[in-house]
Amino acid sequence: MYEDALDPALEAVNAFRGLAHARLWLLTSSSTKLDFDALDGHDALERVRLTFGGRRDLRWLCALPRLLDLELWRITKLADDDLAVLGETHLEALVVGAARHVTSLAFAPATLRHVELERVGGLSTFETLETPSLGTVILNESRPADRRLVPLTRFPLDLVQIGDVYPHDEVAELTRRFRGRMLWIRGDCVVDSPGLAPDFGWRQLLDHVDAERRGAG
């Protein structure tokens, strides 16, 4: 079951006890009274999308035992300290967008398999990632300061789409080491597999994740 909810009516989400996916539109407000207690007890919740607003306390996500997927889009002043708690989760898919204060990916849980970064321009490096099962990577306007792609080759990359400019030697080494099914760099298909045509548009990672899980089922 899916549910959309507008802040501050989070109680509406609580009415659906079997809720699996929730998209929460967090309207910008100066109020600090609202918390996420209305979502307590949602042991079936597998996916949360948080859009807009300035509420950066994500600790409540750690109390969702079945949470697999998280999307954070344009959360005001979202930073490394806010994301640190995600290391306590068992996320498999993560989308972070319009988060210029995020400088490190060290928070990513070891269970992470899919990541999409859009306009996360403050990153320093991919070296801090410790995600041994990472297979899907989508990067747009999220090039780290060290301009390196080689750190990603530590992982079993399968589907990769990169929209930013990187040094030629970094691209060449990523391509040389790549053993996955699809590698796109700045619109050019470097590696492709017959019958595989995932078209990753804007914020479509979770659609791909859904398709993959249906196929596995």
MDAnalysis code that builds the backbone (N, CA, C; Angstrom):
import MDAnalysis as mda
import numpy as np

u = mda.Universe.empty(651, n_residues=217, atom_resindex=np.repeat(np.arange(217), 3), trajectory=True)
u.add_TopologyAttr("name", ["N", "CA", "C"] * 217)
u.add_TopologyAttr("resid", np.arange(1, 218))
u.add_TopologyAttr("resname", ["MET", "TYR", "GLU", "ASP", "ALA", "LEU", "ASP", "PRO", "ALA", "LEU", "GLU", "ALA", "VAL", "ASN", "ALA", "PHE", "ARG", "GLY", "LEU", "ALA", "HIS", "ALA", "ARG", "LEU", "TRP", "LEU", "LEU", "THR", "SER", "SER", "SER", "THR", "LYS", "LEU", "ASP", "PHE", "ASP", "ALA", "LEU", "ASP", "GLY", "HIS", "ASP", "ALA", "LEU", "GLU", "ARG", "VAL", "ARG", "LEU", "THR", "PHE", "GLY", "GLY", "ARG", "ARG", "ASP", "LEU", "ARG", "TRP", "LEU", "CYS", "ALA", "LEU", "PRO", "ARG", "LEU", "LEU", "ASP", "LEU", "GLU", "LEU", "TRP", "ARG", "ILE", "THR", "LYS", "LEU", "ALA", "ASP", "ASP", "ASP", "LEU", "ALA", "VAL", "LEU", "GLY", "GLU", "THR", "HIS", "LEU", "GLU", "ALA", "LEU", "VAL", "VAL", "GLY", "ALA", "ALA", "ARG", "HIS", "VAL", "THR", "SER", "LEU", "ALA", "PHE", "ALA", "PRO", "ALA", "THR", "LEU", "ARG", "HIS", "VAL", "GLU", "LEU", "GLU", "ARG", "VAL", "GLY", "GLY", "LEU", "SER", "THR", "PHE", "GLU", "THR", "LEU", "GLU", "THR", "PRO", "SER", "LEU", "GLY", "THR", "VAL", "ILE", "LEU", "ASN", "GLU", "SER", "ARG", "PRO", "ALA", "ASP", "ARG", "ARG", "LEU", "VAL", "PRO", "LEU", "THR", "ARG", "PHE", "PRO", "LEU", "ASP", "LEU", "VAL", "GLN", "ILE", "GLY", "ASP", "VAL", "TYR", "PRO", "HIS", "ASP", "GLU", "VAL", "ALA", "GLU", "LEU", "THR", "ARG", "ARG", "PHE", "ARG", "GLY", "ARG", "MET", "LEU", "TRP", "ILE", "ARG", "GLY", "ASP", "CYS", "VAL", "VAL", "ASP", "SER", "PRO", "GLY", "LEU", "ALA", "PRO", "ASP", "PHE", "GLY", "TRP", "ARG", "GLN", "LEU", "LEU", "ASP", "HIS", "VAL", "ASP", "ALA", "GLU", "ARG", "ARG", "GLY", "ALA", "GLY"])
u.atoms.positions = np.array([
    [0.843, -1.194, 0.000],
    [0.000, 0.000, 0.000],
    [0.877, 1.242, 0.000],
    [0.410, 2.281, -0.670],
    [1.154, 3.529, -0.772],
    [0.340, 4.647, -0.122],
    [1.030, 5.688, 0.352],
    [0.332, 6.827, 0.930],
    [1.166, 8.079, 0.739],
    [0.512, 9.155, 0.332],
    [1.129, 10.475, 0.320],
    [0.625, 11.237, 1.531],
    [1.487, 12.010, 2.153],
    [1.054, 12.798, 3.301],
    [1.702, 14.163, 3.261],
    [0.921, 15.181, 3.578],
    [1.431, 16.539, 3.665],
    [1.637, 16.897, 5.127],
    [2.813, 17.360, 5.472],
    [3.060, 17.930, 6.782],
    [2.078, 19.108, 6.939],
    [1.382, 19.237, 8.074],
    [1.630, 18.508, 9.308],
    [0.708, 17.316, 9.546],
    [-0.005, 16.826, 8.548],
    [-0.994, 15.771, 8.771],
    [-0.369, 14.380, 8.700],
    [0.721, 14.157, 9.432],
    [1.349, 12.844, 9.406],
    [0.463, 11.785, 10.041],
    [-0.481, 12.216, 10.876],
    [-1.384, 11.255, 11.484],
    [-2.169, 10.484, 10.434],
    [-2.350, 11.101, 9.253],
    [-3.082, 10.421, 8.182],
    [-2.362, 9.154, 7.758],
    [-1.048, 9.188, 7.797],
    [-0.279, 8.005, 7.431],
    [-0.504, 6.894, 8.444],
    [-0.605, 7.267, 9.705],
    [-0.746, 6.292, 10.773],
    [-2.035, 5.493, 10.655],
    [-3.002, 6.003, 9.904],
    [-4.284, 5.312, 9.766],
    [-4.147, 4.028, 8.957],
    [-3.071, 3.913, 8.192],
    [-2.878, 2.736, 7.348],
    [-1.824, 1.837, 7.992],
    [-2.284, 0.857, 8.755],
    [-1.361, 0.043, 9.531],
    [-0.521, -0.889, 8.663],
    [-0.992, -1.211, 7.458],
    [-0.227, -2.083, 6.588],
    [0.614, -1.327, 5.582],
    [0.810, -0.029, 5.823],
    [1.528, 0.835, 4.889],
    [2.924, 0.300, 4.586],
    [3.266, 0.239, 3.288],
    [4.602, -0.209, 2.896],
    [5.453, 0.938, 2.371],
    [4.835, 1.872, 1.604],
    [5.572, 2.990, 1.017],
    [4.898, 4.290, 1.430],
    [5.681, 5.283, 1.833],
    [5.132, 6.590, 2.189],
    [5.949, 7.685, 1.538],
    [5.251, 8.627, 0.910],
    [5.898, 9.820, 0.368],
    [5.442, 10.990, 1.234],
    [6.362, 11.613, 1.946],
    [6.028, 12.661, 2.897],
    [6.524, 14.002, 2.373],
    [5.574, 14.893, 2.133],
    [5.913, 16.242, 1.666],
    [6.003, 17.135, 2.899],
    [7.206, 17.489, 3.292],
    [7.424, 18.230, 4.524],
    [7.488, 19.718, 4.214],
    [6.374, 20.384, 4.393],
    [6.296, 21.791, 4.031],
    [7.174, 22.619, 4.951],
    [7.887, 23.584, 4.367],
    [8.763, 24.447, 5.149],
    [7.954, 25.212, 6.178],
    [8.398, 25.155, 7.410],
    [7.651, 25.779, 8.489],
    [8.611, 26.144, 9.602],
    [8.281, 27.171, 10.350],
    [9.105, 27.547, 11.488],
    [8.729, 26.752, 12.728],
    [7.657, 25.978, 12.643],
    [7.201, 25.201, 13.788],
    [8.182, 24.082, 14.101],
    [8.476, 23.880, 15.380],
    [9.336, 22.773, 15.800],
    [8.552, 21.753, 16.609],
    [7.233, 21.890, 16.663],
    [6.423, 21.011, 17.498],
    [6.218, 19.639, 16.877],
    [6.189, 19.584, 15.566],
    [5.884, 18.324, 14.901],
    [7.069, 17.369, 14.958],
    [6.797, 16.126, 15.376],
    [7.804, 15.084, 15.240],
    [7.176, 13.940, 14.463],
    [7.840, 12.813, 14.424],
    [7.355, 11.711, 13.611],
    [6.764, 10.594, 14.461],
    [6.258, 10.945, 15.648],
    [5.650, 9.939, 16.507],
    [4.479, 9.255, 15.829],
    [3.832, 9.955, 14.904],
    [2.677, 9.370, 14.218],
    [3.059, 8.144, 13.407],
    [4.341, 7.995, 13.117],
    [4.778, 6.850, 12.324],
    [5.286, 5.698, 13.182],
    [5.303, 5.873, 14.500],
    [5.748, 4.795, 15.376],
    [4.861, 3.568, 15.194],
    [5.466, 2.410, 15.212],
    [4.704, 1.179, 15.102],
    [4.504, 0.692, 13.692],
    [5.030, 1.423, 12.726],
    [4.879, 0.998, 11.332],
    [5.966, -0.020, 10.998],
    [5.780, -1.226, 11.501],
    [6.792, -2.245, 11.266],
    [6.709, -2.837, 9.865],
    [5.750, -2.355, 9.042],
    [5.656, -2.816, 7.652],
    [6.246, -1.805, 6.670],
    [6.626, -0.631, 7.154],
    [7.068, 0.436, 6.261],
    [8.433, 0.100, 5.660],
    [8.489, -0.005, 4.328],
    [9.709, -0.389, 3.627],
    [10.367, 0.768, 2.880],
    [9.601, 1.793, 2.537],
    [10.136, 2.900, 1.738],
    [9.606, 4.229, 2.252],
    [10.501, 5.197, 2.392],
    [10.123, 6.543, 2.819],
    [10.768, 7.542, 1.867],
    [9.968, 8.497, 1.391],
    [10.476, 9.599, 0.575],
    [10.179, 10.900, 1.322],
    [11.204, 11.641, 1.655],
    [11.055, 12.921, 2.343],
    [11.413, 14.036, 1.372],
    [10.482, 14.947, 1.162],
    [10.653, 15.994, 0.163],
    [10.404, 17.367, 0.776],
    [11.374, 18.246, 0.644],
    [11.296, 19.633, 1.121],
    [11.300, 19.698, 2.652],
    [11.296, 20.917, 3.160],
    [11.234, 21.144, 4.595],
    [12.609, 21.197, 5.235],
    [12.621, 21.508, 6.536],
    [13.870, 21.673, 7.255],
    [14.017, 20.758, 8.451],
    [13.225, 19.707, 8.515],
    [13.315, 18.777, 9.643],
    [14.357, 17.712, 9.318],
    [15.497, 17.819, 9.973],
    [16.646, 16.999, 9.600],
    [16.907, 15.846, 10.563],
    [16.108, 15.730, 11.612],
    [16.298, 14.644, 12.575],
    [15.768, 13.347, 11.968],
    [16.662, 12.459, 11.619],
    [16.289, 11.212, 10.941],
    [16.343, 10.002, 11.868],
    [16.479, 10.231, 13.161],
    [16.628, 9.110, 14.086],
    [15.421, 8.189, 14.084],
    [14.244, 8.724, 13.798],
    [13.032, 7.900, 13.804],
    [13.086, 6.800, 12.750],
    [13.881, 7.002, 11.695],
    [13.987, 5.982, 10.650],
    [14.612, 4.695, 11.178],
    [15.451, 4.809, 12.193],
    [16.108, 3.629, 12.756],
    [15.125, 2.716, 13.471],
    [13.930, 3.225, 13.774],
    [12.913, 2.428, 14.465],
    [11.985, 1.709, 13.496],
    [12.270, 1.802, 12.199],
    [11.458, 1.115, 11.190],
    [12.212, -0.150, 10.771],
    [11.868, -1.296, 11.328],
    [12.687, -2.499, 11.146],
    [12.744, -3.035, 9.728],
    [11.753, -2.689, 8.884],
    [11.729, -3.226, 7.523],
    [12.113, -2.187, 6.469],
    [12.598, -1.040, 6.918],
    [12.944, 0.021, 5.979],
    [14.077, -0.416, 5.050],
    [13.820, -0.341, 3.737],
    [14.807, -0.722, 2.731],
    [15.240, 0.446, 1.852],
    [14.316, 1.377, 1.583],
    [14.564, 2.432, 0.597],
    [14.287, 3.804, 1.200],
    [15.152, 4.761, 0.901],
    [14.986, 6.121, 1.418],
    [15.353, 7.128, 0.342],
    [14.488, 8.122, 0.182],
    [14.776, 9.241, -0.713],
    [14.694, 10.536, 0.084],
    [15.727, 11.341, 0.008],
    [15.786, 12.642, 0.676],
    [16.006, 13.695, -0.394],
    [15.043, 14.584, -0.543],
    [15.148, 15.576, -1.606],
    [14.905, 16.974, -1.063],
    [15.913, 17.814, -1.202],
    [15.857, 19.224, -0.857],
    [15.407, 19.428, 0.595],
    [16.053, 18.716, 1.496],
    [15.852, 18.940, 2.922],
    [16.816, 20.050, 3.335],
    [16.299, 21.156, 3.806],
    [17.095, 22.354, 4.061],
    [18.259, 22.081, 5.011],
    [19.459, 22.426, 4.575],
    [20.685, 22.338, 5.365],
    [21.019, 20.915, 5.811],
    [20.518, 19.920, 5.116],
    [20.871, 18.534, 5.426],
    [22.386, 18.375, 5.351],
    [22.980, 17.779, 6.383],
    [24.440, 17.701, 6.461],
    [24.883, 16.340, 6.990],
    [26.199, 16.162, 7.070],
    [26.774, 14.878, 7.466],
    [26.261, 14.401, 8.818],
    [26.186, 15.304, 9.791],
    [25.739, 14.913, 11.128],
    [24.314, 14.369, 11.101],
    [23.478, 14.911, 10.238],
    [22.093, 14.449, 10.141],
    [22.020, 13.040, 9.565],
    [22.911, 12.736, 8.643],
    [22.876, 11.454, 7.944],
    [23.569, 10.335, 8.709],
    [24.341, 10.671, 9.724],
    [25.140, 9.666, 10.430],
    [24.291, 8.520, 10.970],
    [23.063, 8.812, 11.395],
    [22.209, 7.776, 11.991],
    [21.812, 6.705, 10.982],
    [21.916, 7.003, 9.693],
    [21.510, 6.016, 8.687],
    [22.424, 4.796, 8.698],
    [23.590, 4.928, 9.290],
    [24.473, 3.781, 9.423],
    [23.896, 2.691, 10.302],
    [22.872, 3.032, 11.089],
    [22.221, 2.057, 11.963],
    [21.068, 1.341, 11.263],
    [20.759, 1.735, 10.048],
    [19.660, 1.119, 9.308],
    [20.180, -0.029, 8.436],
    [19.242, -0.668, 7.726],
    [19.603, -1.731, 6.786],
    [19.151, -1.347, 5.381],
    [19.358, -0.094, 5.039],
    [18.938, 0.397, 3.730],
    [19.611, -0.370, 2.598],
    [18.820, -0.619, 1.546],
    [19.362, -1.193, 0.319],
    [19.436, -0.156, -0.799],
    [18.555, 0.843, -0.768],
    [18.527, 1.862, -1.824],
    [18.425, 3.246, -1.199],
    [19.211, 4.184, -1.727],
    [19.241, 5.537, -1.183],
    [19.325, 6.549, -2.314],
    [18.454, 7.555, -2.252],
    [18.484, 8.685, -3.178],
    [18.664, 9.950, -2.349],
    [19.671, 10.743, -2.664],
    [19.888, 12.027, -1.991],
    [20.011, 13.094, -3.062],
    [19.216, 14.159, -2.932],
    [19.245, 15.204, -3.935],
    [19.200, 16.591, -3.342],
    [19.842, 17.538, -4.034],
    [19.861, 18.940, -3.622],
    [20.327, 19.058, -2.173],
    [21.503, 18.499, -1.910],
    [22.047, 18.473, -0.546],
    [23.500, 18.944, -0.589],
    [23.698, 20.228, -0.759],
    [25.043, 20.765, -0.989],
    [25.911, 20.788, 0.260],
    [25.308, 20.579, 1.446],
    [26.096, 20.581, 2.676],
    [26.641, 19.198, 3.026],
    [26.260, 18.190, 2.279],
    [26.755, 16.834, 2.526],
    [28.149, 16.702, 1.913],
    [29.129, 16.329, 2.724],
    [30.516, 16.250, 2.256],
    [31.082, 14.836, 2.271],
    [30.407, 13.913, 2.962],
    [30.944, 12.562, 3.114],
    [29.844, 11.521, 2.947],
    [30.232, 10.347, 2.448],
    [29.306, 9.219, 2.324],
    [29.621, 8.137, 3.349],
    [30.371, 8.486, 4.370],
    [30.748, 7.517, 5.395],
    [29.540, 6.980, 6.149],
    [28.437, 7.692, 6.108],
    [27.225, 7.274, 6.816],
    [26.554, 6.067, 6.180],
    [26.832, 5.769, 4.925],
    [26.094, 4.743, 4.186],
    [26.214, 3.384, 4.867],
    [25.094, 2.702, 5.111],
    [25.156, 1.389, 5.753],
    [25.779, 0.345, 4.836],
    [26.355, -0.669, 5.428],
    [27.034, -1.708, 4.650],
    [26.078, -2.483, 3.753],
    [24.782, -2.408, 4.042],
    [23.777, -3.136, 3.264],
    [23.413, -2.444, 1.957],
    [23.900, -1.225, 1.733],
    [23.475, -0.426, 0.579],
    [23.886, -1.088, -0.733],
    [22.905, -1.210, -1.655],
    [23.148, -1.836, -2.956],
    [22.904, -0.881, -4.125],
    [22.122, 0.180, -3.898],
    [21.757, 1.110, -4.961],
    [21.854, 2.531, -4.411],
    [22.485, 3.438, -5.154],
    [22.572, 4.825, -4.705],
    [22.435, 5.771, -5.889],
    [21.689, 6.842, -5.678],
    [21.576, 7.924, -6.658],
    [21.856, 9.238, -5.951],
    [22.789, 10.006, -6.488],
    [23.128, 11.320, -5.954],
    [22.901, 12.356, -7.038],
    [22.131, 13.379, -6.697],
    [21.820, 14.443, -7.651],
    [22.030, 15.777, -6.944],
    [22.939, 16.583, -7.467],
    [23.227, 17.898, -6.889],
    [23.715, 17.780, -5.442],
    [24.595, 16.823, -5.229],
    [25.282, 16.697, -3.941],
    [26.726, 17.131, -4.206],
    [26.897, 18.422, -4.397],
    [28.146, 18.957, -4.925],
    [29.245, 19.203, -3.918],
    [28.999, 18.950, -2.634],
    [30.013, 19.215, -1.624],
    [30.849, 18.019, -1.227],
    [30.682, 16.895, -1.911],
    [31.416, 15.679, -1.550],
    [32.924, 15.874, -1.678],
    [33.652, 15.220, -0.790],
    [35.112, 15.280, -0.859],
    [35.688, 14.099, -1.634],
    [35.097, 12.910, -1.461],
    [35.646, 11.707, -2.083],
    [34.641, 10.565, -1.995],
    [34.844, 9.541, -2.836],
    [34.085, 8.294, -2.708],
    [34.835, 7.279, -1.844],
    [36.016, 7.647, -1.373],
    [36.834, 6.737, -0.572],
    [36.141, 6.321, 0.722],
    [35.259, 7.153, 1.249],
    [34.644, 6.859, 2.545],
    [33.513, 5.839, 2.452],
    [33.112, 5.477, 1.249],
    [32.067, 4.462, 1.089],
    [32.590, 3.098, 1.531],
    [31.803, 2.418, 2.372],
    [32.126, 1.047, 2.781],
    [30.872, 0.217, 2.573],
    [30.575, -0.050, 1.312],
    [29.325, -0.713, 0.929],
    [29.661, -1.889, 0.017],
    [29.995, -3.036, 0.575],
    [30.539, -4.144, -0.211],
    [29.605, -4.731, -1.255],
    [28.298, -4.421, -1.174],
    [27.346, -4.969, -2.148],
    [26.857, -3.931, -3.147],
    [27.493, -2.766, -3.191],
    [27.022, -1.682, -4.052],
    [27.104, -2.075, -5.524],
    [25.941, -2.058, -6.207],
    [25.897, -2.471, -7.599],
    [25.370, -1.426, -8.554],
    [24.459, -0.563, -8.084],
    [23.858, 0.460, -8.933],
    [24.273, 1.837, -8.439],
    [24.836, 2.648, -9.337],
    [25.303, 3.987, -8.974],
    [24.866, 4.966, -10.053],
    [24.153, 6.019, -9.645],
    [23.751, 7.096, -10.548],
    [24.273, 8.402, -9.958],
    [25.064, 9.138, -10.721],
    [25.695, 10.361, -10.229],
    [25.455, 11.497, -11.208],
    [24.847, 12.574, -10.717],
    [24.629, 13.766, -11.529],
    [24.881, 14.999, -10.676],
    [25.758, 15.866, -11.156],
    [26.125, 17.082, -10.415],
    [26.571, 16.725, -9.000],
    [27.330, 15.652, -8.882],
    [27.765, 15.151, -7.573],
    [29.213, 14.674, -7.625],
    [30.034, 15.348, -8.396],
    [31.443, 14.967, -8.491],
    [32.184, 15.390, -7.224],
    [32.928, 14.481, -6.597],
    [33.664, 14.848, -5.385],
    [34.858, 15.743, -5.697],
    [35.366, 16.388, -4.671],
    [36.463, 17.340, -4.846],
    [37.730, 16.676, -5.375],
    [37.951, 15.397, -5.042],
    [39.168, 14.739, -5.520],
    [39.043, 14.240, -6.960],
    [37.838, 14.363, -7.552],
    [37.587, 14.038, -8.962],
    [37.988, 12.595, -9.302],
    [37.763, 11.674, -8.354],
    [38.190, 10.294, -8.564],
    [36.992, 9.352, -8.655],
    [37.067, 8.429, -9.618],
    [36.077, 7.367, -9.780],
    [36.617, 6.004, -9.361],
    [37.922, 5.854, -9.373],
    [38.535, 4.557, -9.096],
    [38.103, 3.964, -7.753],
    [37.878, 4.766, -6.694],
    [37.416, 4.166, -5.443],
    [36.133, 3.346, -5.587],
    [35.322, 3.650, -6.589],
    [34.086, 2.895, -6.790],
    [34.353, 1.492, -7.312],
    [35.533, 1.260, -7.864],
    [35.820, -0.058, -8.439],
    [36.060, -1.114, -7.366],
    [36.055, -0.719, -6.103],
    [36.152, -1.700, -5.011],
    [34.885, -2.528, -4.895],
    [33.807, -2.061, -5.518],
    [32.502, -2.674, -5.333],
    [32.075, -3.440, -6.583],
    [31.111, -4.370, -6.444],
    [30.651, -5.169, -7.588],
    [29.673, -4.394, -8.466],
    [30.146, -3.315, -9.072],
    [29.285, -2.438, -9.863],
    [28.644, -3.198, -11.016],
    [27.343, -2.938, -11.210],
    [26.602, -3.624, -12.265],
    [25.960, -2.636, -13.237],
    [25.275, -1.638, -12.706],
    [24.632, -0.604, -13.515],
    [25.128, 0.750, -13.030],
    [25.796, 1.489, -13.913],
    [26.391, 2.770, -13.517],
    [26.055, 3.829, -14.555],
    [25.611, 4.986, -14.074],
    [25.350, 6.131, -14.952],
    [25.973, 7.366, -14.326],
    [26.872, 8.014, -15.052],
    [27.608, 9.166, -14.539],
    [27.393, 10.344, -15.472],
    [26.960, 11.461, -14.910],
    [26.667, 12.626, -15.732],
    [27.689, 13.737, -15.644],
    [28.705, 13.582, -14.804],
    [29.686, 14.639, -14.587],
    [30.987, 14.373, -15.349],
    [31.796, 15.422, -15.491],
    [33.095, 15.315, -16.164],
    [34.153, 14.865, -15.159],
    [34.928, 13.840, -15.545],
    [36.025, 13.336, -14.719],
    [37.303, 13.276, -15.560],
    [38.454, 13.257, -14.899],
    [39.707, 13.122, -15.644],
    [39.703, 11.860, -16.512],
    [40.360, 11.961, -17.649],
    [40.370, 10.844, -18.600],
    [40.906, 9.559, -17.970],
    [41.968, 9.669, -17.159],
    [42.551, 8.454, -16.590],
    [41.613, 7.783, -15.600],
    [40.787, 8.571, -14.894],
    [39.812, 7.985, -13.974],
    [38.736, 7.225, -14.743],
    [38.244, 7.826, -15.822],
    [37.225, 7.174, -16.649],
    [37.789, 5.903, -17.276],
    [39.018, 5.988, -17.763],
    [39.637, 4.834, -18.410],
    [39.820, 3.675, -17.439],
    [40.225, 3.987, -16.211],
    [40.453, 2.920, -15.237],
    [39.134, 2.305, -14.768],
    [38.116, 3.138, -14.581],
    [36.797, 2.604, -14.236],
    [36.307, 1.671, -15.332],
    [36.462, 2.091, -16.570],
    [36.022, 1.274, -17.702],
    [36.797, -0.038, -17.771],
    [38.079, 0.027, -17.529],
    [38.922, -1.175, -17.607],
    [38.527, -2.205, -16.556],
    [38.188, -1.720, -15.364],
    [37.878, -2.633, -14.258],
    [36.407, -3.041, -14.211],
    [35.571, -2.373, -14.972],
    [34.128, -2.608, -14.888],
    [33.781, -3.994, -15.418],
    [32.993, -4.742, -14.636],
    [32.575, -6.087, -15.023],
    [31.053, -6.227, -15.004],
    [30.360, -5.116, -14.916],
    [28.909, -5.151, -14.827],
    [28.231, -5.178, -16.181],
    [26.923, -4.910, -16.171],
    [26.111, -5.024, -17.379],
    [25.952, -3.718, -18.140],
    [26.027, -2.567, -17.442],
    [25.793, -1.304, -18.131],
    [26.609, -0.190, -17.509],
    [27.319, 0.552, -18.361],
    [28.094, 1.706, -17.921],
    [27.858, 2.847, -18.898],
    [27.218, 3.909, -18.395],
    [26.984, 5.121, -19.182],
    [27.786, 6.250, -18.553],
    [28.499, 6.999, -19.385],
    [29.250, 8.155, -18.908],
    [28.934, 9.339, -19.808],
    [28.311, 10.352, -19.232],
    [27.940, 11.575, -19.944],
    [27.199, 11.291, -21.250],
    [26.226, 10.389, -21.162],
    [25.370, 10.103, -22.299],
    [25.907, 9.082, -23.274],
    [27.151, 8.646, -23.074],
    [27.743, 7.635, -23.955],
    [27.665, 6.261, -23.300],
    [27.168, 5.296, -24.042],
    [27.085, 3.927, -23.545],
    [28.437, 3.255, -23.744],
    [29.169, 3.079, -22.662],
    [30.506, 2.488, -22.719],
    [30.422, 0.964, -22.683],
    [29.537, 0.451, -21.846],
    [29.303, -0.991, -21.739],
    [27.806, -1.218, -21.713],
    [27.332, -2.169, -22.490],
    [25.902, -2.480, -22.515],
    [25.732, -3.982, -22.684],
    [24.552, -4.476, -22.311],
    [24.240, -5.892, -22.458],
    [22.981, -6.043, -23.286],
    [22.916, -7.016, -24.179],
    [21.713, -7.229, -24.992],
    [20.477, -7.434, -24.118],
    [19.426, -6.715, -24.481],
    [18.174, -6.859, -23.755],
    [18.079, -6.041, -22.492],
    [19.143, -5.342, -22.130],
    [19.137, -4.518, -20.925],
    [19.084, -3.058, -21.327],
    [17.994, -2.389, -20.977],
    [17.864, -0.986, -21.373],
    [17.205, -0.161, -20.279],
    [17.762, -0.158, -19.068],
    [17.199, 0.695, -18.030],
    [17.488, 2.159, -18.344],
    [16.458, 2.946, -18.495],
    [16.613, 4.363, -18.819],
    [16.476, 5.153, -17.531],
    [17.598, 5.465, -16.912],
    [17.562, 6.170, -15.654],
    [17.319, 7.647, -15.910],
    [16.098, 8.097, -15.692],
    [15.796, 9.509, -15.766],
    [15.944, 10.130, -14.397],
    [15.436, 11.322, -14.282],
    [15.554, 12.085, -13.046],
    [14.842, 11.369, -11.903],
    [15.592, 10.997, -10.868],
    [15.063, 10.370, -9.662],
    [14.251, 9.114, -9.994],
    [14.817, 8.241, -10.780],
    [14.132, 7.001, -11.152],
    [14.811, 5.752, -10.602],
    [15.740, 5.920, -9.697],
    [16.426, 4.755, -9.155],
    [15.457, 3.783, -8.507],
    [14.507, 4.294, -7.740],
    [13.609, 3.401, -7.013],
    [12.689, 2.636, -7.948],
    [12.399, 3.200, -9.120],
    [11.641, 2.445, -10.124],
    [12.454, 1.233, -10.579],
    [13.739, 1.443, -10.785],
    [14.621, 0.332, -11.162],
    [14.673, -0.718, -10.055],
    [14.756, -0.267, -8.815],
    [14.803, -1.196, -7.681],
    [13.537, -2.043, -7.638],
    [12.388, -1.400, -7.854],
    [11.123, -2.145, -7.877],
    [11.138, -3.215, -8.964],
    [11.604, -2.845, -10.151],
    [11.642, -3.797, -11.262],
    [12.580, -4.960, -10.951],
    [13.699, -4.664, -10.340],
    [14.656, -5.716, -9.994],
    [14.059, -6.685, -8.985],
    [13.359, -6.143, -8.003],
    [12.760, -7.015, -6.986],
    [11.634, -7.859, -7.564],
    [10.870, -7.290, -8.474],
    [9.824, -8.087, -9.125],
    [10.442, -9.234, -9.915],
    [11.553, -8.945, -10.580],
    [12.225, -9.984, -11.350],
    [12.772, -11.085, -10.470],
    [13.291, -10.691, -9.298],
    [13.844, -11.679, -8.372],
    [12.747, -12.525, -7.749],
    [11.535, -11.901, -7.645],
    [10.420, -12.628, -7.038],
    [9.810, -13.630, -7.977],
])
